[in-house]
Amino acid sequence: MPNALTGRLWNPWMRFSTRPPSMSEIATLRAPQLPARLHQWLDGGWIRSTDLALAALLAENGGETDEVVLGLATLVSYTVGAGHIRLPLDTLMQTPAMLWPEPPATDGHTPTPVEWLGGLALDTLRAHLTDARSVESVTADDAAVARNGTTPLVLQGNTLYLRRYWANERLIQTALASRLAESLPAPSGLTDRLDGLFPRTGREPDWQRIACALATRSRFTLITGGPGTGKTRTVLRLLGLLQAERMDTHPEAPLRIRLAAPTGKAAARLGESISGEVDALPLPAAVRDAIPRSVSTLHRLLGPRPGSRRFRHDRDNPLHADLVVVDEASMIDQELTARLLDALRPETRLVLLGDKDQLASVEAGAVLGELCAGIEQPHYTAGTVAWVKANSGDDIATWQAGGSALQQQIVRLRDSRRFGVDSGIGALAEAVRRGDSAHAEALLDSDAADIQRLKLTDGDDAGIATAACQGYQAYLTELQATRPVSDDREATEEWARTVLAAFSRFQVLTTVRHGPLGVTGLNARIAATLQQNGLIDRASGWFEGRPVMITRNDYELGLMNGDIGICLMTRLPGEQTPRLRVVFEWPDGPIRLVLPSRLDAIESVFAMTVHKSQGSEFDHVLVVLPEGGPGRTRPELLYTAVTRARKGAVIAHPQAH
C-alpha cells in the first residue's frame, strides 16, 4: 500500500526483495540517524536483526527521527516475532521484562530495553507516538482506516501494532460480528433430527448435541475440546443434519461443503475420521453421499498465488461454499484467519474445531485462544439457555450468566472418550492443563501403564537414542518385510502407504530446535544409532528409510509445510533398476513419489518439535524436555506433546541439578 511518508509502496524489506536482511546487510543499515542504543540492543541479543531493520527503514524511508518511536518500533516487531500481534504499552510499563521471559546476559554497563523503559512514563510514550509521522492513532471503530491507512504503525488506545496485524484484527472482529448479528431459524423438526443423530444416554447435558444444535442457528460456531471429546463426531453429525434439511427441500441442490485443516497431516486425519464414520450415520444414502470425504489444507482451499502473500479466493472472488469447516483451528495464525474470513461469502456458515489448550500457531496471533477467552466460566445468556432447552432438550442452566454474542456460539466438549478414568495420559494432560505441576510430577512417578519418566544424566545421555531406536524399529522392519517384488505401480503405492502408516505410530517430540536435546542433535543421534543397529544403511544424506518433513510450501509440487514423507527405493514400470524416491500421501488419498533432487526445503524428522506435531496423533510418543522436566516446560507445550499419544507417552529429561 502507498506510504504516506514517501508516496512509495511500504515494504520494510524493499532493499532485500522478499527475504529478511542478513547480519552483514544489517551493518549497512546502521545509518547515523539510528540511536546507538538500538545497535547495542541487537548486539546484546535483546532484539533481532529484523527488528533493527524495521527501525532503520522507518528512519531512512519515512524520515522518522524520534528515538522513542524508533525504540518502540523495534519492540513491537520483536513482539510479533514472539508470536503476539500487539504491544500493550500499559502492561509493558508495569512489567518491562514481559518481553524477555529468559533475558540475555548483560555486561552490567550497556543499557538494556528494560532499563530504558523504566526511565519513561506511559504518557510520555503516548505523546511521542501520537506526534510521530510513522504512527496513526485510531479508535476501535475506525474500520475504514484498516483498509485505507498507510502508516506502518498503528496506535489504538494504549496498544501499539504493526499495521498489518491491526488491520487483520479489525477484519476478523468485523467479519465475526457480522456473522453473529443474525440468528438463523432452527431447522424444521430439530429436536427429532438431534434424537436420531445423538441417541439419549442418560448423561446430560450432552455437549456434542448442544454444539450441533447451536451451530444450526448461526453463521459462525466454534467447537473446542480436548482429545477424544468428539469434535469430529459432532461436526460430522452437524454436516448430516444440515445436509438432510437442505435436501428435504432442495434435493437437486445439496449444500456445497468444504472441509479444511491447517496442515496436510491434520487434513489427512480429518478425512480418515469422516470417511470411517459417514456411512454409519442414521441418514438416507443420498444425504450421506452428499457429505464430502476429502479434506484440503487451508492454503489449498484458498488457492495460493506463487510468490505472493495473497490467495486466489478473497472478497472479490469468494469461495463457492455454503458451509466451511476447519479442523485444528488452534494452529491457524491471525493472518490466515483473516484471509479465510475475507474469502467467505456473507451467507456462508463457518465452523471452527480445535483444542483451545494446545499450543498456538507458530506465526503471530493465537486466534483460537483469544476467541475462547472466558468460556471456562458460565457464559450463556438466559436466552441461549432457553433456546437450547426448547430445541435440544438439554438443561445448561448451571452455565447461565452474562456473555457476549461470540460466547453464545462457543461450545466446549468436556467428556473424553479416548482417555478413560484410569488413563495416565488423560490424567497427566488434565493436570498440565490446570497448571498442577505437583500432580503432573506425581503421575510420572506413579505406576500408570501408559506414561513413564525416562531420567537422563545429561543432554548427551544415550538413553534417548536407544528408546527412539526401539520405537522406529517397527516401521523399518515393515519397510523390508512388505517390499514389492515387481515394478507394479499399484503395489508400490500400497507399500508406501503401509510404511507411512507404520512410521506414524511412533514419534520423538522435542521442545527446542538446537542443542543435544533439539531437533538437529536428536535427528543425528537417532540416525547414527539406527545405523549402528543395522536398521538403515547410512546416517546422513539421502538413504532408504529416511523420514523427511517439508519446511516450506512448494506450490509447484503441491507439498505444504509440515507434510511428511519417507525415502524408499522404488521401481516403477519401465525402469530396470530401483530409484530412491520420497513418498508422500496426500490428504485425499493419492501417493506422490518425488525424486529427492526436487526437494529443496526439507529436514529429517526422526525428531520433530512439538509445534510441528500439532494436527497429528501417534500410538506412542517419546517427549524430550529440557533439564528440570515438566516444571520447566510451558504448560501448553507439554499438554500438546502428551495429547499427541493415543496409547503411551514417555517423558525424557535430564535431572535438575
Summary of the structure (lengths in Angstrom):
residues: 657
radius of gyration: 26.3
end to end distance: 53.7
largest distance: 76.3
contacts: 2151
relative contact order: 0.08
helix: 42%
strand: 16%
